Amino acid sequence: MTDTSTPTSPATERKADGQADVEADVEADVQARRDGAAPASARVDRLFLAGREVPATGPRELRRTEPVDGRSGTVLVPATDDEVAAAVGAAWDARATWRRTAPADRASALRAAARAVDDAADELGAALTAETGRLLRQSVESAHVAASILEEAATTGLGAAGRTLAGASSAVDVVRREPHGVVAVVTPWNDPFPAAAGLLAAALVTGNTVVHKPSERCPDAGWRMARLVAEALPPGVLEVVNGDGATGAAIVADPRVALVAQVGSSATGRRIASVVGARGGRVLLENGGKDPLVVDAGVDPRWAAEQIATGAFTNSGQLCTSVERVYVHEDVADAVVAELVRIAQAMTVGDPRDDATDLGPMVDAEQLAVVDAQVRGAVEAGARVLAGGAPLDRPGAWYPPTVVDGCPDDVDLLTEETFGPVAAVRRVASFDQALRLADAGRYGLAATVLTPDMANALRAAEELEVGTVKVNAVFGGAPGGSADPRRDSGAGAGYGPDLLSAMTVLKAIHLEAAPRP
């Protein structure tokens, strides 16, 4: 057991190694943002290796642009291949000790990490908003959610670690769950705190050591939270390596990494699966989505429109489970679309730090261009823009809440991931047609069905080949659930108790007493 009488924690000891200066810089940036001033752009040129923060020595620099106003943003110095190898090596060296650490002590470390993340929620939220444009109140709340996930894993991770088999009375037969060893965790920019917390907590509480790479699109926010978690753990248990796709490729190619857990694009997921599979490793992937929402006949049009708007416009449509396709029964289509247009036109688009704002900017000009091209392509194919439909003429990466009606089935706006604040509407003649279209395509992450008909609700739950089906609520769900994405949306449970299982491997043990001489 851990010596609880020790007066100082690893985090306290590291204050003398420059950590206090780092936290002072964070607080200064947060206060500057609250005061309306422009804080100095962040520079992410550090790594967390073998229990301490060290400078990144690589020659490359990646420069981000702040989505709110287009000014120069975070500067990232990606880790070198040697630094990646050192991180994996430190995690490899620490794996045996961490595996033998009592599960209760591993859980205690996660609780300490949860407290640190929760206490720093304001600072983390400010960093995320600066880099991605997410509404500040949502960014701060997402940090609190991440803390809750870490805390929850400290409890759920102490459950059964195997099972006893019904063997001979003269023997003991068990199946036990053991950690993989070194796990790589690669996380996205759009909801980075909960995504990282879920994967890190599941890997760590089950006895794995971790090499973590936050997204290069929010390097400052991702680094800050990862560092807080790493500080609560023994050296080598969580290595934090900052960088881009080349950095991630070096991590996943290392044969000492037994499992790669990635949340991000389908293209990246396929490349990871190919590399890791070729060397006999395992993957957990939550990738792209093109989530449909079906509106059945007989629903209240205003309520349906509110559900669509929530699903399509939250975080500027940049969530893995954002609503990207809307199939509306023709009996209610006119009323639903009219109400949806009213909601979109009434939304306040502005500074994400302002509580009055409903919609902030997109993450960057690159993603803005994807959305704009898809909307233009749909219009050229015959669709009609009823609200929004073009980038806003202001510095930064701004796209308004957009409603597009009459979308043909084969346009990119209905087949490819959009990741923007666009409600793409396709009118249907029947619930049968809606289900068939909703289940088409290469993605299978989630789907929503709005219906007053219980038979239709049950049928949708049965027939839709997706990881999650939501009926009459675009967001929501109880704790303890798990889901497997389908097709190009990934592979393996991304959350819940089944994620804990996926972070382990099974070993069968048969034990008999030796005969007496």
C-alpha positions in Angstrom: 0.0 0.0 0.0 1.0 3.6 -0.5 2.5 5.3 2.5 -0.2 7.9 3.3 1.9 9.6 5.9 4.3 11.0 3.3 4.0 14.8 3.7 4.7 15.7 0.1 3.3 14.4 -3.2 5.2 14.1 -6.5 3.3 17.1 -7.7 4.4 19.2 -4.7 8.0 18.1 -5.1 8.0 19.1 -8.7 6.9 22.7 -7.9 10.6 23.5 -7.3 11.4 22.3 -10.8 9.7 25.2 -12.5 6.1 24.0 -12.2 5.1 27.0 -10.1 6.2 29.3 -13.0 4.1 27.3 -15.4 1.0 27.6 -13.3 1.6 31.3 -12.8 1.7 31.7 -16.6 -1.6 29.8 -16.9 -3.3 32.0 -14.4 -2.0 35.1 -16.1 -3.4 34.0 -19.4 -6.8 33.2 -17.9 -7.0 36.5 -16.1 -6.1 38.3 -19.3 -8.9 36.6 -21.2 -11.4 37.4 -18.4 -10.2 41.1 -18.6 -10.8 41.2 -22.3 -7.1 41.6 -23.1 -5.1 39.5 -25.5 -2.8 37.1 -23.6 0.5 36.1 -25.1 0.2 33.2 -27.4 1.0 29.9 -25.8 4.1 28.0 -26.6 4.0 24.2 -26.1 7.6 23.2 -26.1 7.7 20.7 -23.3 7.2 17.0 -22.7 6.4 15.0 -19.6 9.0 12.2 -19.5 9.9 9.8 -16.7 8.1 11.8 -14.0 9.2 15.3 -14.9 8.6 18.1 -17.3 11.4 18.5 -19.8 12.1 20.8 -22.8 11.2 19.6 -26.3 14.4 19.7 -28.4 13.0 19.2 -31.9 13.8 21.7 -34.7 10.2 21.9 -36.1 7.6 24.5 -35.1 3.9 24.3 -35.9 2.0 27.6 -35.6 -1.8 27.7 -35.0 -4.1 30.5 -35.7 -6.7 31.6 -33.1 -10.2 30.9 -34.6 -11.8 33.9 -33.1 -9.8 36.6 -34.8 -7.2 35.0 -37.0 -4.3 36.2 -34.9 -1.2 34.0 -34.3 -2.0 31.3 -31.8 -0.2 28.4 -30.1 3.3 27.5 -31.2 3.9 23.7 -30.9 7.3 22.1 -30.9 6.7 18.4 -31.9 8.7 15.7 -30.1 11.5 14.1 -32.1 11.7 10.4 -32.8 14.3 10.0 -30.1 12.0 11.7 -27.6 9.1 9.4 -28.6 11.4 6.4 -28.1 12.4 7.7 -24.7 8.8 8.1 -23.7 7.8 4.6 -24.8 10.9 3.3 -23.0 10.0 5.0 -19.7 6.5 3.6 -19.9 7.9 0.2 -20.8 10.3 0.3 -17.8 7.5 1.4 -15.4 4.9 -1.2 -16.5 5.9 -4.0 -14.2 5.8 -1.9 -11.1 2.6 -0.2 -12.0 1.0 -3.5 -12.8 1.9 -4.8 -9.3 0.7 -1.7 -7.6 -2.4 -2.4 -5.6 -5.6 -1.5 -7.5 -6.8 0.6 -4.6 -3.6 2.7 -4.9 -4.0 3.1 -8.6 -7.5 4.3 -8.0 -6.2 6.7 -5.3 -3.9 8.3 -7.9 -6.8 8.7 -10.3 -8.8 10.5 -7.6 -5.9 12.9 -7.0 -5.8 13.5 -10.8 -9.5 14.1 -10.8 -9.2 16.8 -8.1 -6.4 18.5 -9.9 -8.4 18.6 -13.2 -11.5 19.8 -11.5 -9.6 22.6 -9.6 -8.1 23.8 -12.9 -11.3 23.7 -15.0 -11.4 27.5 -15.5 -7.8 27.5 -16.8 -8.3 24.5 -19.0 -11.5 25.9 -20.4 -9.9 29.2 -21.3 -7.1 27.4 -23.1 -9.5 25.2 -25.1 -11.7 28.2 -26.1 -8.6 30.1 -27.3 -7.5 27.3 -29.5 -10.7 25.8 -30.8 -13.4 28.6 -30.4 -15.6 26.4 -28.3 -18.0 28.4 -26.0 -16.1 29.1 -22.8 -18.9 27.8 -20.6 -19.0 24.5 -22.5 -15.2 24.3 -22.4 -15.1 24.7 -18.6 -17.9 22.2 -18.2 -16.1 19.7 -20.3 -13.1 19.9 -18.0 -15.4 19.2 -15.0 -16.8 16.2 -17.0 -13.3 14.9 -17.5 -12.7 15.1 -13.7 -15.9 13.2 -13.1 -14.7 10.5 -15.6 -11.4 10.1 -13.8 -13.2 9.9 -10.5 -15.7 7.3 -11.8 -13.0 5.1 -13.1 -11.4 5.1 -9.7 -14.5 3.2 -8.5 -15.6 1.1 -11.5 -12.0 0.0 -12.1 -12.0 -1.9 -8.8 -14.5 -4.4 -10.0 -14.0 -8.1 -10.9 -10.7 -8.8 -12.5 -11.6 -12.3 -13.8 -13.8 -15.3 -13.0 -13.6 -18.7 -11.5 -14.4 -21.7 -13.6 -16.3 -24.9 -12.7 -13.4 -27.3 -12.9 -12.4 -30.4 -11.0 -12.6 -30.2 -7.2 -9.0 -31.1 -7.0 -7.9 -28.0 -9.1 -8.4 -24.3 -9.4 -9.4 -22.9 -12.7 -9.7 -19.1 -13.2 -9.7 -16.6 -16.0 -8.0 -13.4 -15.0 -7.7 -10.0 -16.7 -4.3 -8.5 -17.0 -3.0 -5.2 -18.4 -1.7 -5.1 -22.0 1.5 -3.3 -20.9 2.1 0.0 -22.7 -0.9 1.7 -24.2 -0.8 4.7 -26.6 -3.6 7.2 -26.3 -4.2 9.6 -29.2 -7.0 12.1 -28.7 -8.9 14.7 -30.7 -9.3 18.5 -30.5 -13.1 18.8 -30.6 -13.9 17.4 -27.1 -10.4 16.7 -25.8 -10.8 16.6 -22.0 -13.5 13.9 -21.7 -12.0 11.9 -24.6 -8.6 11.9 -23.0 -9.9 11.3 -19.5 -11.9 8.3 -20.5 -9.1 6.5 -22.3 -6.4 7.5 -19.8 -8.5 6.5 -16.8 -9.5 3.1 -18.2 -5.9 2.3 -19.2 -4.3 3.4 -16.0 -6.8 1.9 -13.5 -6.4 -1.5 -15.1 -2.6 -1.4 -14.7 -1.3 -0.2 -18.0 1.3 2.5 -18.5 0.5 5.1 -21.1 2.1 7.3 -23.8 -0.4 10.1 -24.6 -0.4 12.5 -27.5 -2.9 15.3 -27.4 -4.2 16.8 -30.7 -2.0 19.3 -32.5 -5.1 21.4 -33.0 -5.4 22.1 -29.3 -1.9 21.5 -28.1 -1.9 23.9 -25.1 -5.2 22.7 -23.7 -4.4 19.1 -24.2 -0.9 19.5 -22.7 -2.2 21.2 -19.6 -4.7 18.6 -18.7 -2.4 15.7 -19.5 0.3 17.2 -17.3 -2.1 17.5 -14.4 -2.9 13.8 -14.7 0.7 12.8 -15.1 1.7 14.7 -12.0 -0.6 12.5 -9.8 1.2 9.3 -11.0 4.5 7.7 -10.4 7.3 8.4 -12.9 6.9 6.6 -16.2 3.3 5.7 -15.7 2.0 8.5 -18.0 4.3 9.9 -20.6 3.0 13.0 -22.5 4.4 13.6 -25.9 3.3 16.6 -27.8 3.3 16.7 -31.6 1.5 16.1 -34.9 0.7 13.2 -37.1 4.4 12.3 -37.6 4.8 12.1 -33.8 1.7 9.9 -33.5 3.0 7.6 -36.3 6.3 7.2 -34.4 4.4 6.2 -31.3 2.1 3.6 -32.9 4.9 2.1 -34.9 6.9 1.2 -31.7 6.6 -2.6 -31.1 6.6 -2.0 -27.4 3.2 -0.4 -27.6 0.7 -3.2 -27.2 -2.5 -1.3 -27.7 -3.4 2.0 -29.5 -6.6 3.8 -28.4 -7.4 6.6 -30.8 -10.3 9.1 -31.1 -10.1 11.0 -34.4 -10.6 10.8 -38.1 -11.4 7.6 -39.9 -8.5 8.0 -42.3 -6.1 8.2 -39.4 -7.8 5.3 -37.7 -7.3 3.1 -40.8 -3.6 4.0 -41.0 -3.2 3.1 -37.3 -5.0 -0.2 -37.6 -2.8 -1.1 -40.6 0.4 -0.3 -38.8 -0.5 -1.8 -35.5 -2.2 -4.9 -37.0 0.9 -5.7 -39.1 3.0 -6.1 -35.9 0.4 -8.0 -34.0 -0.8 -5.1 -31.7 -4.4 -4.2 -30.9 -6.5 -1.1 -31.5 -9.5 0.7 -30.1 -10.8 3.3 -32.5 -13.6 5.9 -32.3 -13.6 7.6 -35.7 -15.7 9.7 -38.0 -19.5 9.8 -38.1 -22.3 11.0 -40.3 -25.1 10.7 -37.7 -28.6 10.8 -39.0 -31.7 12.1 -37.2 -35.1 10.8 -38.3 -38.2 12.9 -37.7 -41.4 10.7 -37.8 -44.9 11.9 -38.6 -46.9 13.1 -35.6 -44.2 14.8 -33.7 -44.4 18.3 -32.3 -42.6 20.5 -34.9 -41.1 23.0 -32.5 -39.7 20.2 -30.3 -38.3 18.4 -33.3 -36.6 21.5 -34.6 -35.1 22.2 -31.2 -33.6 18.7 -31.1 -32.2 19.1 -34.6 -30.7 22.5 -33.7 -29.1 21.1 -30.6 -27.6 18.2 -32.4 -26.4 20.1 -35.5 -25.2 23.4 -33.9 -23.7 22.5 -30.5 -19.9 23.2 -30.6 -20.5 24.5 -34.1 -21.4 21.0 -35.2 -17.9 19.8 -34.3 -18.8 16.8 -32.1 -18.3 13.1 -33.0 -22.0 12.6 -32.5 -23.3 15.8 -34.1 -26.4 15.5 -36.2 -25.2 15.7 -39.9 -28.2 14.3 -41.8 -31.9 15.0 -41.1 -34.6 12.8 -42.6 -38.0 14.5 -42.1 -41.4 12.9 -42.8 -43.2 15.0 -45.4 -46.3 15.3 -43.2 -44.4 17.5 -40.8 -41.5 18.7 -42.9 -42.8 22.2 -43.7 -43.5 23.0 -40.1 -40.3 21.5 -38.8 -38.0 23.2 -41.3 -39.7 26.5 -40.8 -39.1 26.3 -37.0 -35.5 25.1 -37.6 -34.9 28.1 -39.8 -36.3 30.4 -37.1 -34.0 28.9 -34.5 -30.9 29.2 -36.7 -31.6 32.8 -37.6 -32.2 33.8 -34.0 -28.9 32.4 -32.8 -26.2 34.8 -31.6 -22.9 34.2 -33.4 -20.0 35.8 -31.6 -17.2 35.8 -29.0 -17.2 32.3 -27.4 -16.2 33.9 -24.0 -19.5 35.9 -23.9 -22.3 34.1 -22.1 -24.8 35.6 -24.6 -23.2 33.8 -27.5 -24.9 30.7 -28.9 -22.4 29.8 -31.6 -18.6 30.5 -31.7 -16.2 30.1 -34.6 -15.0 26.8 -36.2 -11.6 25.4 -35.2 -9.7 26.7 -38.2 -9.8 27.8 -41.8 -9.1 24.3 -43.0 -12.3 22.9 -41.4 -14.2 26.0 -42.5 -13.2 25.2 -46.1 -14.6 21.6 -45.9 -18.0 22.8 -44.7 -18.2 25.6 -47.3 -17.3 23.2 -50.1 -19.9 20.7 -49.0 -22.7 23.3 -48.8 -21.8 24.8 -52.2 -21.7 21.3 -53.7 -25.2 20.5 -52.4 -26.6 23.8 -53.7 -25.0 23.2 -57.1 -26.8 19.8 -57.1 -30.2 21.4 -56.4 -30.5 21.9 -52.6 -31.7 25.2 -51.2 -30.1 27.2 -48.4 -32.7 28.5 -46.1 -30.4 30.0 -43.4 -26.7 30.8 -43.4 -24.9 29.0 -46.1 -21.6 31.0 -46.5 -18.6 32.0 -44.3 -19.0 35.2 -42.4 -16.9 38.2 -43.5 -14.8 38.6 -40.4 -11.3 37.6 -39.3 -11.1 34.1 -38.0 -13.0 30.9 -38.9 -16.7 31.8 -38.8 -19.6 29.9 -40.3 -23.2 30.6 -39.3 -25.8 28.1 -38.3 -27.0 26.8 -41.6 -30.1 25.0 -42.9 -30.0 23.3 -46.3 -33.3 21.7 -47.6 -33.8 19.3 -50.5 -30.4 17.7 -50.4 -29.9 14.9 -53.0 -28.8 11.6 -51.6 -25.4 11.5 -53.3 -23.9 14.9 -52.4 -21.0 15.1 -49.9 -23.2 16.9 -47.5 -25.2 13.7 -47.0 -22.4 11.2 -47.4 -19.1 12.6 -46.0 -18.4 13.9 -42.6 -19.1 17.6 -42.5 -18.1 18.6 -38.9 -19.7 22.1 -39.1 -22.9 23.9 -38.0 -25.1 22.6 -40.9 -28.5 20.9 -40.7 -28.8 19.0 -44.0 -32.5 18.2 -44.6 -33.9 15.4 -46.8 -37.7 15.0 -46.9 -39.1 11.4 -47.0 -42.4 9.9 -47.7 -42.4 7.3 -45.0 -40.7 6.0 -41.9 -39.5 3.0 -43.9 -37.7 5.3 -46.3 -36.2 7.3 -43.5 -34.8 4.3 -41.8 -33.4 2.9 -45.0 -31.6 6.2 -45.8 -30.5 6.7 -42.2 -28.8 3.3 -42.3 -27.0 3.9 -45.6 -23.4 5.0 -45.9 -20.0 4.0 -44.6 -20.4 5.4 -41.1 -22.1 3.9 -38.1 -21.4 5.9 -34.9 -24.9 6.9 -33.7 -28.4 7.8 -34.8 -31.4 9.7 -33.3 -35.1 9.0 -34.0 -37.9 11.3 -33.0 -41.2 9.5 -33.0 -44.4 9.3 -31.0 -44.9 5.7 -32.2 -43.5 3.1 -29.8 -43.4 0.4 -32.5 -41.3 2.7 -34.7 -39.0 3.4 -31.8 -38.4 -0.3 -31.1 -38.0 -1.0 -34.8 -35.3 1.8 -35.2 -33.4 0.4 -32.2 -33.4 -3.0 -33.7 -32.7 -2.2 -37.4 -30.2 0.7 -37.3 -26.7 -0.6 -37.6 -24.9 1.9 -35.4 -23.2 2.0 -32.1 -25.8 4.1 -30.3 -29.5 4.7 -31.0 -31.2 7.6 -29.2 -34.9 7.8 -29.2 -36.6 11.2 -28.6 -33.4 12.8 -27.2 -30.5 13.9 -29.4 -28.1 13.8 -26.5 -28.2 11.8 -23.3 -27.6 8.4 -21.8 -27.1 6.7 -18.4 -23.7 5.9 -16.9 -22.4 2.4 -17.4 -23.3 2.1 -21.1 -20.9 1.0 -23.8 -21.1 0.9 -27.6 -19.1 -0.5 -30.6 -19.0 1.8 -33.6 -19.8 0.2 -36.9 -18.1 0.3 -40.3 -15.8 3.3 -40.8 -16.7 4.8 -37.4 -14.2 2.6 -35.6 -13.8 -0.6 -33.6 -14.1 -1.5 -30.0 -15.8 0.0 -27.0 -15.0 3.7 -26.5 -16.4 4.1 -23.0 -18.0 2.4 -20.0 -17.3 -1.0 -18.4 -16.5 -2.6 -21.7 -13.7 -0.1 -22.3 -12.2 -1.3 -19.0 -12.3 -4.9 -20.3 -10.8 -3.8 -23.6 -7.8 -2.3 -21.7 -7.0 -5.9 -20.5 -6.1 -9.3 -21.9 -7.4 -12.6 -20.7 -5.3 -15.4 -19.2 -6.6 -18.8 -18.3 -4.9 -20.5 -15.3 -5.3 -24.1 -14.3 -3.7 -25.0 -10.9 -3.3 -28.4 -9.4 -1.4 -29.5 -6.3 1.8 -31.4 -6.9 1.8 -35.0 -5.7 3.5 -35.6 -2.4 6.8 -37.5 -2.7 
